[in-house]
């Protein structure tokens, strides 16, 4: 059985997404839609070193940090953070 992938925003990531400019929101949304229809979107992601089960997608100068959550028929890719590359790894 082929599992489907679905992106879901954490409350923090949703706030960060809303603060972005409309063109940037559109660009990130289109990229997430592209990843979602792939057989395995994690092939486009890089694992974060030092943090188990966390990955990042690159969209221009922005990074999207995700963690997969396995369900029965699909895998939720929970978006934890969206930020510019100079700010993404700061806490």
Secondary structure, 3 states (H helix, E strand, C coil): CCCEEEEEECHHHHHHHHHCCHHHHHHHHHHHHHHHCCCCHHHHCEECCCCCCCEEEEECCEEEEEEEEECCCEEEEEEEEEEECCCCCCC
